[in-house]
Amino acid sequence: MVNHDEEIVRRELDKDRDSPAMGVAENLAELEGKSIEELETTWDCVDGVLDHIFSNPPSPEAQLTITFTYEGYRITVEQNGRAEFVKVT
């Protein structure tokens, strides 16, 4: 049985920052050892969705989660700011 937990990188995003998607890009740049300028814009992937779920979150019972692919990673972001990065390529 393969344990995929070692392939998952967990981070906490700052939900109060002006652009939470930038936090995703910064974390990914760090994981890849790149500058943020070398990455594609997150706007094309999540189209401002992260900004919306953190600025106007639904009730806590909703436990909103978004999963998307960006720069070769499957990224899952929870409403509470937890994020998981899994390399898929």
N, C-alpha and C positions, 0 to 999 in steps of 0.2 A: 504494500500500500504506500502510495506517495504522499508525503506531507507537504502540502502547498503553503502552509502557514509561513515557512521560512522565505517564501517568495513575495510575501505581502509586506509592504512598507506602510506603517500607520503613522499618521501625522494629525495634528490639531490645527485647523485653520482659524484665523481671527475673523469671527463673524461680524465684528464691528468696523472693519476696515472699509474704505470706500469701494474697493474692487476685490471681492473675495476670489474671483477668477484669477487675479494676479497672484494671489497666494498659492493657487494650484500651480501656476507656471513657475513661480519661484522654487517651490518644492521639487518640481520635476527637473528644473535646471540643476539644482543641487544634486539630485540623484544621478543625473547624467554627466555631471562635471562640465556643464556648459554655461555660457552666459545666457541670460533671459532673452537677449536680442537674437540669439541663434534659433529660438523656438518660433513656431507658427503662432499666430494670435489665437487666444482661447475663444475669442468672440465667434469664430467660425464653427467651433465645436459645441458650445453651450449657449450661444446667443443671449447672454445676459441672464440666463436662468438662475445661476448662483447668486447674483445680486438680488434677485427677486425673493428667493426662498429665505435669505437671511434678513432682508429688510422688512418683509411682510409675511412672516411665517404663519402657517395655519396653526390650529390648536395643537398642543403637545401630543394629543392622542393621534394625530396624523402621522407623526414620525416620518416625515418626508425624507426620501432618499433619491438621489439622482446618480445614474451610472452612465459614463460615456467613455469613448476612446479618444486619446489625445497623445500625439507624439509616440505611438507604440506602447502606450500603457492603457489598461482598463482602470479607470478612476471612479471610485464610489465616494460620494460626499453625502453625509447625513446632515439633517437640519441642525443638529447640535454642534456642528463644526468638525466632527471626526471625518477623516479622509483615509482611504486605502488606495495604494498604488500597486498595480500588478503588471509587470512587463509581459506583453503579449506577442512581441516580435523578437 
